[in-house]
Amino acid sequence: MVPVTWYMALSAAVFAIGVFGFVTRRNVIIMFMSVELMLNAVNINLVAMSHYLEDIRGQIMVFFIIAVAAAEAAIGLAIIIALFRNRPTAHIDEIKEMGG
Amino acid sequence: MLVELYFLYFAAAIIGLSITVVTRKNPVHSVLWMLLLFFNIAGLYLMLNAEMMAAIQIIVYAGAILVLFLFVVLLLDLKKEIDAEQYVGIWPTGVAVAVALFTLILIMTRSFVAGPHGNLTIERVRELSHPGVIGRAMFTEYLFPFEVASLVLLVAVIGAIILAKKRIKE
C-alpha cells in the first residue's frame, strides 16, 4: 500500500513545476499549459484522497474541475486567437496595450 | 512492493514529463509531451481504483483539451517565437519560488491528519461498479452543481465563439 503522503508529494511537485512554468515562460500558450498542469496536480491529490478516505466526493470534485478546465481552455484559446489577430505574437512581453 | 514500484515509475514519469512540458521551446513539442503526461496520470488513476477518472482523463483532457491546444498552436504562425528567448530575464527567481513552494507543501503534508472514512470500501465500489457509484452521487447529492457545470460549459461555448469570430465590417 503506497502511503497517501507520497501522492501528496507528487502532487506538490507537479504543482510547483506548473508554477515555475507559469512565472518564467514568455509564450502565452505554454503559460496556459502550465495552468492545466497545476489543475492536474490538484486532481491527482483529490483522487488519492478519495481513494484513501473511501469516499467518492473527491472524485466528483475532479469531475467539476475537469469541466471548468475545459471551459477555461476554450475561453483562453479564444482570447489568444483574438490577441493574435490584433498583434501577431504569442510573447507576453510584447503585449502591453492595456498598460499592464 | 510491486505497487510501490508502479507508483515510483508513474511518479518519475509524471515529474520528468512535466519538466519537459514547461521547458520545450516549440509549443507543438510541448503539447505532444503533455499528451504522454496525461496518459501517465490516467495510469496513476487506475492504480487508485478510479477507472472512470482514468477514462475521463483520456477522453476529455487528451482527447478534447489537448486537441484544442494543438489546433490553436498549429493555427497560429509561431515560427518567430521559436527563435526568441523562451524565459523571462529573472527565471532563477522562478525556480526559487517553485522550490520554496514545493518544500512548503512537503512540510505541510507532515502534519496531515486524515478525516473520517466514508463507507465506500474497494469491495463495495467493485460491487456497484465505479461509474455507478459516481453516477449515483452525481445525480442525487450533486445534481445542482452538475446543472451549474452545464451552464459554465454553455457560457464557455458562447464566449469562445464571440471572442474568436471575425468582426463583420459594415
Interface residues (C-beta under 8 A of the other chain):
Chain A: M1 V2 V4 T5 W6 Y7 M8 A9 L10 A12 A13 V14 F15 A16 I17 G18 V19 F20 G21 V23 T24 R25 R26 N27 I29 I30 F32 M33 S34 E36 L37 N40 N43 I44 V47 A48 S50 H51 Y52 L53 E54 D55 I56 R57 Q59 I60 V62 F63 F64 I66 A67 V68 A69 A70 A71 E72 A73 A74 I75 L77 A78 I79 I80 I81 A82 F84 R85 P88 T89 A90 H91 D93
Chain B: V3 E4 F7 A11 I14 I15 S18 I19 V21 V22 T23 R24 P27 S30 V31 M34 L37 F38 I41 L44 Y45 M47 L48 N49 A50 M52 M53 I56 Q57 V60 Y61 A64 I65 L68 F69 V72 V73 L75 L76 D77 L78 K80 E81 A84 E85 Q86 Y87 V88 W91 T93 G94 V95 V97 A98 V99 L101 F102 I105 L106 T109 R110 F112 A114 G115 P116 H117 G118 N119 L120 T121 I122 V133 I134 A137 M138 Y142 P145 A149 V152 L153 V155 A156 V157 G159 A160 I161 L163 A164 K166
